[in-house]
């Protein structure tokens, strides 16, 4: 299901395409949105009525509008191609929301399994200990903390880490090395770069600027940095594909070369975005399928250990 922001951008694009003024379009789109997003869109309408650009007002709401949103709207306002770019933003957020839902689906199943084990595993010890309720709930809390504490620390590191710099690059490099999930994130970063490049290129932005902007919103600094050397190459009058490193997929480099030679780079980048988007979805599906099984295996091992601990307490002479 598309996100609220994707639907809002789609409606806004249609209204702008039909010739409805920006301020009126924003006010018309706002009523169907959730409170937080609605407030931001009404703020955009107020900003436009005060003579500000959409871009200037969007920067006042960073919790709603991402760097990609601001970047594309700014290009749209400067190029006069705002309806089309807002429409592309709608597709961008639809794809992004679909990917997030796949990840959450896998994690939700893991959470259900963890809760079940947390409440079932202490039962043998609880029974042997005389059915003391306080002992049972302490055991449940201990199991939950054993798994949730590392997860909470990991989430905190990811959320609080700066978006640029050595810390972020180290985290992004670690993510790419995670089995299955790393493949999904690599393909997703390539998809985001190609999709952003397509949107900017279609708006008439110079290629060197397309590369810089797209690299910054790829979602992974390691992947984004692979494209940055091409900026100077393009500014020097050479082709972008000549500076693309060997770490990038061969098919991407070859298709990019064809796109530059035929002058259809915006179409090629869109085709590549679709290709890597499909690949990212495939690997996210695999992650959602196998990660819960991996956690389930760990929990089963823990359950077996608890069973033997129970036997040890019951018969004596066995310790774990």
BAFI-526938 format. One record per residue (C-alpha): residue number from 1; residue in three letters; x negated, y, z negated. Coordinates in Angstrom, 2 decimals. Each point is the difference from the previous one (the first is absolute). Layout:
N
+-----+------+---------+---------+---------+
|  nr | rest |       x |       y |       z |
+-----+------+---------+---------+---------+
| NUM |  ALA |       X |       Y |       Z |
...
+-----+------+---------+---------+---------+
//
This chain:
320
+-----+------+---------+---------+---------+
|  nr | rest |       x |       y |       z |
+-----+------+---------+---------+---------+
|   1 |  UNK |    0.00 |    0.00 |    0.00 |
|   2 |  UNK |   -1.45 |    3.42 |    0.96 |
|   3 |  UNK |   -1.03 |    2.32 |   -2.82 |
|   4 |  UNK |    2.02 |    3.10 |   -0.82 |
|   5 |  UNK |   -2.79 |    2.17 |    1.40 |
|   6 |  UNK |   -0.02 |   -1.95 |    3.28 |
|   7 |  UNK |    3.76 |    0.48 |    0.36 |
|   8 |  UNK |   -0.28 |    3.70 |   -0.88 |
|   9 |  UNK |   -2.74 |    0.55 |    2.59 |
|  10 |  UNK |    2.02 |   -1.87 |    2.62 |
|  11 |  UNK |    3.09 |    2.15 |   -0.64 |
|  12 |  UNK |   -2.10 |    3.16 |   -0.05 |
|  13 |  UNK |   -1.65 |   -0.95 |    3.30 |
|  14 |  UNK |    3.37 |   -0.61 |    1.66 |
|  15 |  UNK |    1.36 |    3.35 |   -1.17 |
|  16 |  UNK |   -3.09 |    1.91 |    1.09 |
|  17 |  UNK |    0.11 |   -1.79 |    3.36 |
|  18 |  UNK |    3.61 |    1.16 |    0.38 |
|  19 |  UNK |   -1.07 |    3.61 |   -0.52 |
|  20 |  UNK |    1.24 |    0.50 |   -3.56 |
|  21 |  UNK |   -2.11 |    2.64 |   -1.83 |
|  22 |  UNK |   -2.57 |   -1.35 |   -2.47 |
|  23 |  UNK |    1.54 |    1.51 |   -3.14 |
|  24 |  UNK |    3.50 |   -1.22 |    0.88 |
|  25 |  UNK |   -1.37 |   -3.46 |    0.86 |
|  26 |  UNK |   -1.76 |   -0.27 |   -3.36 |
|  27 |  UNK |    3.13 |    1.00 |   -1.91 |
|  28 |  UNK |    2.10 |   -2.48 |    1.97 |
|  29 |  UNK |   -2.41 |   -2.88 |   -0.62 |
|  30 |  UNK |   -0.41 |    0.69 |   -3.75 |
|  31 |  UNK |    3.42 |   -1.10 |   -1.43 |
|  32 |  UNK |   -0.56 |   -3.70 |    0.77 |
|  33 |  UNK |   -3.36 |   -0.18 |   -1.78 |
|  34 |  UNK |   -0.96 |   -1.00 |   -3.52 |
|  35 |  UNK |   -0.41 |    2.80 |   -2.52 |
|  36 |  UNK |   -3.79 |    0.25 |    0.17 |
|  37 |  UNK |   -0.20 |   -0.09 |    3.80 |
|  38 |  UNK |    3.08 |    2.19 |    0.34 |
|  39 |  UNK |   -1.63 |    2.69 |   -2.14 |
|  40 |  UNK |   -3.08 |   -0.08 |    2.22 |
|  41 |  UNK |    2.01 |    0.36 |    3.23 |
|  42 |  UNK |    2.06 |    2.84 |   -1.46 |
|  43 |  UNK |   -3.31 |    1.59 |   -0.98 |
|  44 |  UNK |   -1.10 |   -0.29 |    3.63 |
|  45 |  UNK |    3.18 |    1.75 |    1.12 |
|  46 |  UNK |   -0.56 |    2.77 |   -2.54 |
|  47 |  UNK |   -3.61 |    0.38 |    1.11 |
|  48 |  UNK |    1.03 |    0.32 |    3.64 |
|  49 |  UNK |    2.64 |    2.60 |   -0.94 |
|  50 |  UNK |   -2.75 |    1.99 |   -1.75 |
|  51 |  UNK |   -2.09 |    0.04 |    3.15 |
|  52 |  UNK |   -2.43 |   -2.79 |   -0.92 |
|  53 |  UNK |   -0.91 |   -2.85 |    2.30 |
|  54 |  UNK |    1.09 |   -3.55 |   -0.72 |
|  55 |  UNK |   -3.62 |   -0.97 |   -0.56 |
|  56 |  UNK |   -0.56 |    2.66 |   -2.66 |
|  57 |  UNK |    3.09 |   -1.08 |   -1.92 |
|  58 |  UNK |   -0.71 |   -3.74 |    0.34 |
|  59 |  UNK |   -3.35 |    0.51 |   -1.72 |
|  60 |  UNK |    1.94 |    1.15 |   -3.07 |
|  61 |  UNK |    1.57 |   -3.47 |   -0.28 |
|  62 |  UNK |   -2.94 |   -2.45 |    0.15 |
|  63 |  UNK |    1.97 |   -2.59 |   -1.97 |
|  64 |  UNK |    2.47 |   -0.32 |    2.91 |
|  65 |  UNK |   -1.97 |    0.92 |    3.12 |
|  66 |  UNK |   -3.27 |   -1.82 |    0.61 |
|  67 |  UNK |   -3.04 |    1.25 |    1.90 |
|  68 |  UNK |    1.28 |   -1.74 |    3.12 |
|  69 |  UNK |    3.32 |    1.85 |   -0.23 |
|  70 |  UNK |   -1.64 |    3.38 |   -0.45 |
|  71 |  UNK |   -2.56 |   -0.66 |    2.73 |
|  72 |  UNK |    2.57 |   -1.07 |    2.61 |
|  73 |  UNK |    2.46 |    2.79 |   -0.78 |
|  74 |  UNK |   -2.81 |    2.56 |    0.22 |
|  75 |  UNK |   -0.96 |   -1.34 |    3.43 |
|  76 |  UNK |    3.66 |    0.00 |    1.03 |
|  77 |  UNK |    0.49 |    3.62 |   -1.03 |
|  78 |  UNK |   -3.13 |    1.13 |    1.83 |
|  79 |  UNK |    0.74 |   -1.98 |    3.16 |
|  80 |  UNK |    3.74 |    0.65 |    0.13 |
|  81 |  UNK |    0.61 |   -3.75 |    0.00 |
|  82 |  UNK |    1.49 |   -0.22 |   -3.50 |
|  83 |  UNK |    3.07 |   -2.19 |    0.80 |
|  84 |  UNK |   -2.08 |   -2.77 |    1.59 |
|  85 |  UNK |   -2.62 |   -0.01 |   -2.74 |
|  86 |  UNK |    2.63 |   -0.08 |   -2.76 |
|  87 |  UNK |    1.51 |   -2.98 |    1.84 |
|  88 |  UNK |   -3.39 |   -1.71 |    0.02 |
|  89 |  UNK |   -0.29 |    0.70 |   -3.73 |
|  90 |  UNK |    3.28 |   -1.84 |   -0.48 |
|  91 |  UNK |   -1.45 |   -3.09 |    1.70 |
|  92 |  UNK |   -3.21 |    0.38 |   -2.03 |
|  93 |  UNK |    1.88 |   -0.06 |   -3.31 |
|  94 |  UNK |    2.20 |   -2.86 |    1.16 |
|  95 |  UNK |   -3.11 |   -2.09 |    0.72 |
|  96 |  UNK |   -1.64 |    1.05 |   -3.27 |
|  97 |  UNK |    3.11 |   -0.90 |   -2.01 |
|  98 |  UNK |    0.21 |   -3.40 |    1.70 |
|  99 |  UNK |   -3.60 |   -0.80 |   -0.96 |
| 100 |  UNK |    0.51 |    1.09 |   -3.61 |
| 101 |  UNK |    3.12 |   -2.15 |   -0.31 |
| 102 |  UNK |   -1.93 |   -3.06 |    1.17 |
| 103 |  UNK |   -2.65 |    0.54 |   -2.68 |
| 104 |  UNK |    2.60 |    0.60 |   -2.71 |
| 105 |  UNK |    1.91 |   -3.14 |    1.01 |
| 106 |  UNK |   -3.06 |   -2.14 |   -0.69 |
| 107 |  UNK |   -0.73 |    1.75 |   -3.29 |
| 108 |  UNK |    3.61 |   -0.29 |   -1.16 |
| 109 |  UNK |   -0.07 |   -3.78 |    0.36 |
| 110 |  UNK |   -3.24 |   -0.08 |   -1.98 |
| 111 |  UNK |    1.66 |    2.04 |   -2.74 |
| 112 |  UNK |    2.95 |   -2.39 |   -0.21 |
| 113 |  UNK |   -2.33 |   -3.01 |   -0.30 |
| 114 |  UNK |   -2.09 |    1.76 |   -2.64 |
| 115 |  UNK |    3.06 |    0.82 |   -2.11 |
| 116 |  UNK |    1.24 |   -3.57 |    0.24 |
| 117 |  UNK |   -3.34 |   -1.44 |   -1.09 |
| 118 |  UNK |   -0.38 |    2.58 |   -2.79 |
| 119 |  UNK |    3.27 |   -1.11 |   -1.56 |
| 120 |  UNK |   -0.35 |   -3.74 |    0.68 |
| 121 |  UNK |   -3.68 |   -0.66 |   -0.80 |
| 122 |  UNK |    0.18 |    0.82 |   -3.76 |
| 123 |  UNK |    2.98 |   -2.31 |   -0.63 |
| 124 |  UNK |   -2.05 |   -3.14 |   -0.93 |
| 125 |  UNK |   -2.15 |    1.96 |   -2.46 |
| 126 |  UNK |    3.11 |    1.73 |   -1.32 |
| 127 |  UNK |    1.69 |   -3.34 |   -0.62 |
| 128 |  UNK |   -3.05 |   -1.49 |   -1.71 |
| 129 |  UNK |   -0.37 |    3.08 |   -2.16 |
| 130 |  UNK |    3.46 |   -0.25 |   -1.49 |
| 131 |  UNK |    1.98 |    2.17 |    2.42 |
| 132 |  UNK |   -1.21 |    3.32 |   -1.38 |
| 133 |  UNK |    1.39 |    2.70 |    2.30 |
| 134 |  UNK |   -2.72 |    2.53 |   -0.76 |
| 135 |  UNK |   -2.71 |   -2.50 |    1.01 |
| 136 |  UNK |    1.84 |   -0.72 |    3.25 |
| 137 |  UNK |    0.30 |    3.64 |    1.06 |
| 138 |  UNK |   -3.62 |    0.70 |   -0.92 |
| 139 |  UNK |   -1.00 |   -2.84 |    2.33 |
| 140 |  UNK |    2.21 |    1.42 |    2.77 |
| 141 |  UNK |   -1.56 |    3.44 |   -0.42 |
| 142 |  UNK |   -3.50 |   -1.50 |    0.02 |
| 143 |  UNK |    0.63 |   -1.76 |    3.33 |
| 144 |  UNK |    1.50 |    3.10 |    1.60 |
| 145 |  UNK |   -2.87 |    2.20 |   -1.18 |
| 146 |  UNK |   -2.55 |   -2.52 |    1.28 |
| 147 |  UNK |    1.29 |    0.47 |    3.56 |
| 148 |  UNK |    1.48 |    3.50 |   -0.06 |
| 149 |  UNK |   -2.96 |    1.81 |   -1.59 |
| 150 |  UNK |   -2.43 |   -0.68 |    2.88 |
| 151 |  UNK |    2.76 |    0.83 |    2.50 |
| 152 |  UNK |    0.76 |    3.30 |   -1.76 |
| 153 |  UNK |   -3.69 |    0.92 |   -0.11 |
| 154 |  UNK |   -0.34 |   -0.75 |    3.73 |
| 155 |  UNK |    3.05 |    2.11 |    0.89 |
| 156 |  UNK |   -1.28 |    2.85 |   -2.18 |
| 157 |  UNK |   -3.39 |   -0.05 |    1.73 |
| 158 |  UNK |    1.61 |    0.03 |    3.46 |
| 159 |  UNK |    2.43 |    2.82 |   -0.85 |
| 160 |  UNK |   -2.43 |    2.22 |   -1.90 |
| 161 |  UNK |   -3.03 |   -0.47 |    2.26 |
| 162 |  UNK |   -0.74 |    3.00 |    2.27 |
| 163 |  UNK |    1.13 |   -0.27 |    3.62 |
| 164 |  UNK |   -3.53 |    0.62 |    1.25 |
| 165 |  UNK |   -3.53 |   -0.58 |   -1.23 |
| 166 |  UNK |   -2.08 |   -3.03 |   -1.02 |
| 167 |  UNK |    2.53 |   -1.34 |   -2.54 |
| 168 |  UNK |    2.80 |   -0.15 |    2.55 |
| 169 |  UNK |   -2.29 |   -1.47 |    2.63 |
| 170 |  UNK |   -1.13 |   -2.72 |   -2.42 |
| 171 |  UNK |    3.61 |   -0.87 |   -0.83 |
| 172 |  UNK |    0.94 |   -0.07 |    3.68 |
| 173 |  UNK |   -2.94 |   -2.26 |    0.75 |
| 174 |  UNK |    1.07 |   -2.39 |   -2.77 |
| 175 |  UNK |    3.57 |   -0.05 |    1.33 |
| 176 |  UNK |   -1.22 |   -1.00 |    3.46 |
| 177 |  UNK |   -1.81 |   -3.01 |   -1.51 |
| 178 |  UNK |    3.09 |   -1.44 |   -1.72 |
| 179 |  UNK |    1.07 |   -3.17 |    1.85 |
| 180 |  UNK |    3.13 |    0.44 |    2.16 |
| 181 |  UNK |    0.88 |    3.36 |   -1.59 |
| 182 |  UNK |   -3.23 |    1.51 |    1.32 |
| 183 |  UNK |    0.91 |   -1.01 |    3.55 |
| 184 |  UNK |    3.40 |    1.60 |   -0.41 |
| 185 |  UNK |   -1.53 |    3.24 |   -1.27 |
| 186 |  UNK |   -2.60 |    0.06 |    2.80 |
| 187 |  UNK |    2.68 |   -0.38 |    2.65 |
| 188 |  UNK |    2.22 |    2.52 |   -1.77 |
| 189 |  UNK |   -2.82 |    2.58 |   -0.06 |
| 190 |  UNK |   -0.64 |   -0.54 |    3.72 |
| 191 |  UNK |    3.73 |    0.32 |    0.64 |
| 192 |  UNK |    0.21 |    3.26 |   -1.96 |
| 193 |  UNK |   -2.99 |    1.44 |    1.86 |
| 194 |  UNK |    1.35 |   -0.96 |    3.43 |
| 195 |  UNK |    3.53 |    1.13 |   -0.84 |
| 196 |  UNK |   -1.20 |    3.36 |   -1.31 |
| 197 |  UNK |   -2.27 |    0.42 |    3.03 |
| 198 |  UNK |    2.95 |   -0.73 |    2.28 |
| 199 |  UNK |    2.21 |    2.60 |   -1.69 |
| 200 |  UNK |   -2.70 |    2.68 |    0.08 |
| 201 |  UNK |   -1.11 |   -0.80 |    3.53 |
| 202 |  UNK |    3.60 |    0.11 |    1.24 |
| 203 |  UNK |    0.28 |    3.48 |   -1.52 |
| 204 |  UNK |   -3.00 |    1.21 |    2.01 |
| 205 |  UNK |   -2.52 |    0.18 |   -2.85 |
| 206 |  UNK |   -3.65 |   -0.21 |    1.21 |
| 207 |  UNK |   -1.46 |   -3.50 |   -0.30 |
| 208 |  UNK |   -2.73 |    1.03 |   -2.44 |
| 209 |  UNK |    2.63 |    1.41 |   -2.37 |
| 210 |  UNK |    2.18 |   -3.08 |    0.51 |
| 211 |  UNK |   -2.89 |   -2.18 |   -1.17 |
| 212 |  UNK |   -0.72 |    2.13 |   -3.08 |
| 213 |  UNK |    3.64 |    0.24 |   -1.08 |
| 214 |  UNK |    0.78 |   -3.64 |    0.71 |
| 215 |  UNK |   -3.09 |   -1.19 |   -1.90 |
| 216 |  UNK |    1.12 |    1.94 |   -3.07 |
| 217 |  UNK |    3.43 |   -1.68 |   -0.07 |
| 218 |  UNK |   -1.04 |   -3.55 |    0.88 |
| 219 |  UNK |    0.58 |   -1.05 |   -3.61 |
| 220 |  UNK |   -3.43 |   -1.59 |   -0.32 |
| 221 |  UNK |   -3.15 |    2.13 |   -0.04 |
| 222 |  UNK |   -2.19 |   -2.89 |    1.17 |
| 223 |  UNK |    2.08 |   -0.46 |    3.17 |
| 224 |  UNK |    0.47 |    3.74 |    0.48 |
| 225 |  UNK |   -3.74 |    0.64 |   -0.16 |
| 226 |  UNK |   -0.58 |   -2.46 |    2.86 |
| 227 |  UNK |    1.69 |    2.46 |    2.37 |
| 228 |  UNK |   -1.63 |    3.22 |   -1.24 |
| 229 |  UNK |   -3.28 |   -0.30 |    1.99 |
| 230 |  UNK |    2.09 |    0.27 |    3.17 |
| 231 |  UNK |    0.88 |    3.62 |   -0.81 |
| 232 |  UNK |   -3.42 |    1.37 |    0.93 |
| 233 |  UNK |   -0.11 |   -2.28 |    3.03 |
| 234 |  UNK |    3.24 |    1.48 |    1.33 |
| 235 |  UNK |   -1.09 |    3.57 |   -0.75 |
| 236 |  UNK |   -3.18 |   -0.67 |    1.98 |
| 237 |  UNK |    2.11 |   -0.95 |    3.01 |
| 238 |  UNK |   -0.45 |   -3.77 |   -0.23 |
| 239 |  UNK |    2.69 |   -2.64 |   -0.33 |
| 240 |  UNK |    1.27 |   -0.93 |   -3.44 |
| 241 |  UNK |   -0.35 |   -3.75 |    0.60 |
| 242 |  UNK |   -3.77 |    0.35 |    0.44 |
| 243 |  UNK |   -0.38 |    0.90 |   -3.69 |
| 244 |  UNK |    2.36 |   -2.61 |   -1.43 |
| 245 |  UNK |   -2.03 |   -2.42 |   -2.17 |
| 246 |  UNK |   -0.13 |   -3.77 |    0.34 |
| 247 |  UNK |    1.84 |   -0.40 |   -3.33 |
| 248 |  UNK |    3.22 |    0.90 |    1.81 |
| 249 |  UNK |    1.91 |   -2.75 |    1.87 |
| 250 |  UNK |   -1.27 |   -0.57 |    3.54 |
| 251 |  UNK |    3.51 |    0.20 |    1.48 |
| 252 |  UNK |    0.51 |    3.43 |   -1.57 |
| 253 |  UNK |   -3.22 |    1.36 |    1.49 |
| 254 |  UNK |    0.75 |   -1.47 |    3.44 |
| 255 |  UNK |    3.60 |    1.24 |    0.09 |
| 256 |  UNK |   -1.15 |    3.41 |   -1.20 |
| 257 |  UNK |   -2.52 |    0.09 |    2.83 |
| 258 |  UNK |    2.73 |   -0.79 |    2.53 |
| 259 |  UNK |    2.22 |    2.69 |   -1.50 |
| 260 |  UNK |   -2.73 |    2.62 |    0.36 |
| 261 |  UNK |   -0.83 |   -1.06 |    3.55 |
| 262 |  UNK |    3.63 |    0.11 |    1.13 |
| 263 |  UNK |    0.99 |    3.11 |   -1.95 |
| 264 |  UNK |    2.71 |   -1.89 |   -1.88 |
| 265 |  UNK |   -1.57 |   -0.01 |   -3.44 |
| 266 |  UNK |    3.22 |    1.00 |   -1.75 |
| 267 |  UNK |    1.79 |   -3.05 |    1.45 |
| 268 |  UNK |   -2.90 |   -2.34 |   -0.77 |
| 269 |  UNK |   -0.24 |    1.26 |   -3.59 |
| 270 |  UNK |    3.74 |   -0.61 |   -0.44 |
| 271 |  UNK |   -0.37 |   -3.54 |    1.37 |
| 272 |  UNK |   -2.90 |   -0.62 |   -2.38 |
| 273 |  UNK |    2.01 |    1.41 |   -2.91 |
| 274 |  UNK |    2.80 |   -2.46 |    0.76 |
| 275 |  UNK |   -2.48 |   -2.87 |    0.32 |
| 276 |  UNK |   -1.74 |    0.67 |   -3.31 |
| 277 |  UNK |    3.30 |    0.80 |   -1.68 |
| 278 |  UNK |    1.30 |   -3.44 |    0.97 |
| 279 |  UNK |   -3.26 |   -1.58 |   -1.21 |
| 280 |  UNK |    0.25 |    1.86 |   -3.32 |
| 281 |  UNK |    3.59 |   -1.22 |   -0.46 |
| 282 |  UNK |   -1.08 |   -3.58 |    0.76 |
| 283 |  UNK |   -2.78 |    0.05 |   -2.58 |
| 284 |  UNK |    2.22 |    1.72 |   -2.56 |
| 285 |  UNK |    2.52 |   -2.79 |    0.54 |
| 286 |  UNK |   -2.78 |   -2.51 |   -0.62 |
| 287 |  UNK |   -1.04 |    1.89 |   -3.12 |
| 288 |  UNK |    3.59 |    0.07 |   -1.26 |
| 289 |  UNK |    0.15 |   -3.76 |    0.61 |
| 290 |  UNK |   -3.32 |   -1.14 |   -1.45 |
| 291 |  UNK |   -0.73 |    2.47 |   -2.81 |
| 292 |  UNK |    2.99 |   -1.17 |   -2.07 |
| 293 |  UNK |   -1.15 |   -3.60 |    0.55 |
| 294 |  UNK |   -3.49 |    0.91 |   -1.18 |
| 295 |  UNK |    1.38 |    1.62 |   -3.15 |
| 296 |  UNK |    2.38 |   -2.92 |   -0.43 |
| 297 |  UNK |   -2.99 |   -2.37 |    0.09 |
| 298 |  UNK |   -1.81 |    2.01 |   -2.67 |
| 299 |  UNK |    3.09 |    0.04 |   -2.16 |
| 300 |  UNK |    0.45 |   -3.76 |    0.40 |
| 301 |  UNK |   -3.60 |   -0.53 |   -1.13 |
| 302 |  UNK |    0.76 |    2.17 |   -3.01 |
| 303 |  UNK |    3.16 |   -2.02 |   -0.68 |
| 304 |  UNK |   -1.95 |   -3.28 |    0.14 |
| 305 |  UNK |   -2.54 |    1.37 |   -2.48 |
| 306 |  UNK |    2.83 |    1.03 |   -2.33 |
| 307 |  UNK |    1.54 |   -3.49 |    0.23 |
| 308 |  UNK |   -3.30 |   -1.62 |   -0.97 |
| 309 |  UNK |   -0.37 |    2.52 |   -2.81 |
| 310 |  UNK |    3.42 |   -1.09 |   -1.23 |
| 311 |  UNK |   -1.02 |   -3.65 |    0.08 |
| 312 |  UNK |   -3.20 |    0.90 |   -1.82 |
| 313 |  UNK |    1.95 |    1.65 |   -2.79 |
| 314 |  UNK |    2.46 |   -2.89 |   -0.13 |
| 315 |  UNK |   -2.47 |   -2.89 |   -0.13 |
| 316 |  UNK |   -3.13 |    1.75 |   -1.23 |
| 317 |  UNK |   -3.54 |   -0.62 |    1.10 |
| 318 |  UNK |    0.45 |    1.78 |    3.35 |
| 319 |  UNK |   -1.01 |    3.61 |    0.26 |
| 320 |  UNK |    0.04 |    2.50 |    2.86 |
+-----+------+---------+---------+---------+
//
